[in-house]
């Protein structure tokens, strides 16, 4: 594995390039391709739209559950190992997708595919970015996550074309091989878990002195974070946001194909993804200058408008306008969730905190596609997208209730807790440090009291000691 980079170039940018590649592959063959797979399962295997939508929901639900456990794995194992195993699991799920013949098989395959997706996509990628970048975190995350949109632009339309021309049965194992070819070189040769192991600092700051211990990660503990009011309300916010967003994204392709034609459906998918690339880069830059909470609220309003336009669109022009508006919001909202959590709780337990956020978000990600399919089967896509619009607007209420990230409050509480801690008999606790034991300075001891030991017998025998007779010869005081 490559461990060095050319002089003058921060190694973090090479790591970012690797993440860009992996997110392009996972989104193009996983996230955005779910709409294509949904249509193929309906057309080729005869599933209803609601059942196929439930399969898509299971994929995202499992990816959320596995993402929570991925956070724990990333705290214990090298991220390259986790992503390599995830790539193999994801390839197996893709290969089996063409062999689905009934509902039970669909559930099992989506469980495998969703697990592989979780171990290779958002949780490991955002964790690595958080470790390598601090001041430039929003920009770095916007660059890496732009791979999500590129996958929708460059890969998913190709997948839609070849599957429509032939079949998912034929192409599924070949897509699985392409998945491995795209993932493994980037994981093994570009990505590295953290800068400190290489003697580097986040953002390309001055490197650590030779032999100096790496600084301890700063932030809030997992238990304190997930019990906080802010985490709970932000989680509810993004459950609703993702229900509306993923439900719209995964059904836009089929809705457009049903209303107009497959060429327009492919174009809408490309416009959706292309707009999100540009918007995500601009959003990452804006996040360094504007409040994250304010930007998130504005993007949620934009998403509501985009879904509403898609709900009523009956022509190619209106559909593409709706795709542009929705694309401007969707990529940024997906990126702002980890940014808000990292800003509020730091990097100490970030993998587990974000993993828990992803786990809770599956209630939205998994229910959105299923809800749209269910309403469409009983009514129409217009009614289904109308319900999603209401969801998108309702999420704003919980965002405003959450307020701003409470970084300073958590930091103050943590500091107070540390300074007030004492051990038995009032002694201060031993400092938590990575400094080698032989380099730790011993604590300053109190000055020792000097105790004089007097031999009374030798003193009384001394010539300098007054005699008893001399003491008796002292004249008494008289009236004179």
Secondary structure by P-SEA (a helix, b strand, c coil): ccccccccccaaaaaaaaaaaaaaaaaaccccaaaaaaaaaaaaccccaaaaaaaaaaaaaaaaaaaaaaaaaaacccaaaaaaaaaaaaaaaaaaccccccaaaaaaaaaaaaaaaaacccaaaaaaaaaacccaaaaaaaaaaaaaaaaacccaaaaaaaaaaccccccaaaaaaaaaaacccccccccccccccccccccccccccccccccccccccaaaaaacaaaaaaaaaaaaaaaaaaaaaaaaaaaaaaaccaaaaaaaaaaaaaaaaaaaaaaaaaaacccaaaaaaaaaaaaaaaaaaaaacccaaaaaaaaaaaaacaaaaaaaaaaaaaacccccaaaaaaaaaaaaaaaaaaaaaaaaaaaaaaccaaaaaaaaaaaaaaaaaaaaaacccaaaaaaaaaaaaaaaccccccccccccccccccccccccccbbbbbbbbaaaaaaaccccccaaaaaaccccccc
